[in-house]
Amino acid sequence: MSSETADTREPNGAAQGREDRDAEAVSRFVERFASEMTEAGMQRMASRVFAALLADDDASMTSAELALALQISPAAVSGAINYLTQVSMVGRERDPGSRRDRYRLHNEIWYTTFASRDRVLTRWENTLRDGARTLGEHTPAGARIAETAAFFEFMQSELGAMMDRWEEYRKTLELPTAEDSRDA
């Protein structure tokens, strides 16, 4: 994002010049989506920060912009960003010539997020298989853990195929990219 855009942000974090947007409606969307993510198990502040970045045209904001947009403290932003970077949903970068960090959603965020779960599922599956062997696969606990490992193995094989199908399906959607929207 250019420094001109960074200096012309509304209190909700959105870049000015989007006359067709109702700032209150954008804020309600951010809070509603964050609430849905929180209800699904994500940390509350991380959900809010993620939703704010998702709703930003550049998918990129500084800590100060996030704090202002969400009416939260810099410490709350920091904690949320730490969580989001740990789970690979957000990246850090520096504006050229600045000491300020900028937080950005990864391109194809949902694809990237789910694809990175593959490594997690593999680790869980391996640990669960070890646990089933340790407990004895024919004991009630061992059988339950072995079934859980089999579930993760199944999820992992299906996730790869599903991500491939998504890539093919996505090509048929004719959706504008973020770059197309910025050029308009």
C-alpha positions in Angstrom: 0.0 0.0 0.0 1.3 3.4 -0.8 2.1 5.9 2.0 -0.6 8.1 0.6 -3.2 5.4 1.2 -1.8 4.7 4.7 -2.3 8.3 5.6 -5.9 8.5 4.3 -7.6 5.8 6.3 -11.0 6.1 8.0 -11.3 5.3 11.7 -12.6 1.8 10.7 -9.4 1.2 8.8 -10.8 1.4 5.3 -9.1 3.5 2.8 -10.9 6.7 1.9 -12.3 7.1 -1.5 -14.8 4.3 -1.2 -17.9 6.5 -1.1 -20.1 3.6 -1.8 -19.2 2.0 1.5 -21.0 2.6 4.8 -18.3 2.6 7.5 -20.7 1.4 10.1 -21.9 -1.5 7.9 -18.3 -2.5 7.3 -17.6 -2.4 11.0 -20.7 -4.5 11.7 -19.5 -7.0 9.1 -16.1 -7.2 10.7 -17.6 -7.8 14.1 -20.2 -10.3 12.8 -17.6 -12.4 11.0 -15.2 -12.2 13.9 -18.0 -13.4 16.2 -18.6 -16.4 13.8 -14.9 -17.3 13.9 -14.8 -16.9 17.7 -17.8 -19.2 18.0 -16.0 -21.7 15.9 -13.0 -21.7 18.3 -10.7 -18.9 17.2 -9.4 -16.4 19.8 -11.7 -13.4 20.0 -9.0 -10.7 19.3 -7.4 -12.8 16.6 -10.8 -13.1 14.9 -11.4 -9.4 15.0 -7.9 -8.6 13.6 -8.3 -11.2 10.9 -11.7 -10.0 9.9 -10.5 -6.4 9.8 -7.6 -7.4 7.5 -10.0 -9.4 5.4 -12.3 -6.4 4.9 -9.4 -4.1 4.1 -8.9 -3.5 0.3 -5.1 -4.0 0.6 -5.5 -6.8 3.2 -2.8 -5.0 5.0 -2.7 -2.7 8.1 -0.3 -1.5 10.7 -0.8 -2.1 14.4 -1.9 1.5 14.9 -4.5 1.2 12.0 -5.8 -2.1 13.5 -6.0 -0.6 17.0 -7.9 2.4 15.7 -10.2 0.4 13.4 -11.1 -2.1 16.2 -10.9 0.3 19.2 -8.5 -2.0 20.9 -5.1 -1.5 22.6 -1.8 -2.1 20.8 -1.2 -5.0 23.3 -4.4 -6.6 22.1 -3.2 -6.2 18.5 0.2 -7.7 19.3 -1.3 -10.8 21.0 -3.7 -11.3 18.1 -1.0 -10.9 15.5 1.3 -13.3 17.3 -1.5 -15.9 17.2 -2.3 -15.2 13.5 1.3 -15.4 12.4 1.8 -18.6 14.4 -1.0 -20.3 12.5 0.2 -18.8 9.2 -2.9 -16.7 8.6 -1.0 -13.4 8.6 2.5 -12.3 7.6 4.6 -9.4 8.8 6.4 -7.0 6.4 8.0 -3.6 6.6 7.0 -0.5 4.6 10.1 0.6 2.7 12.0 3.2 4.7 9.9 2.6 7.8 10.5 0.8 11.1 6.7 0.0 11.3 5.5 -3.5 10.8 2.6 -4.0 8.4 0.4 -7.1 8.8 -0.9 -8.7 5.7 -3.2 -11.6 4.8 -1.5 -14.2 2.7 -2.6 -14.5 -0.9 -5.3 -17.2 -1.2 -5.6 -17.2 2.6 -8.1 -20.0 2.9 -6.1 -22.3 0.5 -2.9 -21.5 2.4 -4.5 -22.0 5.8 -6.0 -25.3 5.0 -3.0 -26.6 3.0 -0.8 -25.8 6.0 -3.0 -28.0 8.2 -1.6 -31.0 6.2 1.6 -30.8 8.2 -0.4 -30.5 11.5 -2.6 -33.5 10.6 0.5 -35.6 9.8 2.1 -34.8 13.2 -1.2 -35.5 15.0 -1.7 -38.8 13.1 1.8 -40.0 13.9 1.5 -39.1 17.6 -1.9 -40.7 17.8 -0.6 -43.9 16.1 2.2 -44.0 18.7 -0.3 -43.5 21.5 -2.5 -46.3 20.2 0.5 -48.7 20.2 1.5 -47.5 23.6 -2.0 -48.1 25.1 -2.6 -51.2 23.1 -4.8 -51.0 20.0 -7.2 -53.5 21.4 -7.9 -51.6 24.6 -10.8 -49.2 24.7 -8.5 -46.2 24.9 -6.1 -47.5 22.3 -9.0 -48.3 19.9 -10.4 -44.8 20.3 -7.0 -43.3 19.6 -6.4 -45.6 16.6 -9.8 -44.5 15.2 -8.9 -40.9 15.7 -5.6 -41.4 13.9 -7.5 -43.1 11.0 -9.8 -40.1 10.9 -6.9 -37.7 10.5 -5.3 -40.0 7.9 -8.6 -39.9 6.0 -8.9 -36.1 6.4 -5.4 -35.6 5.1 -6.0 -37.6 2.0 -9.3 -35.9 1.3 -7.9 -32.4 2.0 -5.3 -32.7 -0.7 -7.9 -33.9 -3.3 -10.3 -31.2 -2.2 -7.7 -28.5 -2.5 -6.9 -29.7 -6.1 -10.7 -29.5 -6.9 -10.9 -26.0 -5.4 -8.1 -24.8 -7.7 -9.9 -26.1 -10.7 -13.2 -24.7 -9.6 -11.7 -21.4 -8.7 -10.6 -21.0 -12.3 -14.2 -21.2 -13.5 -15.5 -18.4 -11.2 -14.2 -15.4 -13.1 -13.8 -13.5 -9.8 -11.9 -10.2 -9.8 -8.6 -10.4 -8.1 -7.5 -7.8 -5.5 -5.2 -6.3 -8.2 -8.0 -6.0 -10.7 -10.1 -4.1 -8.1 -7.3 -1.7 -7.3 -6.9 -0.9 -10.9 -10.6 0.0 -11.3 
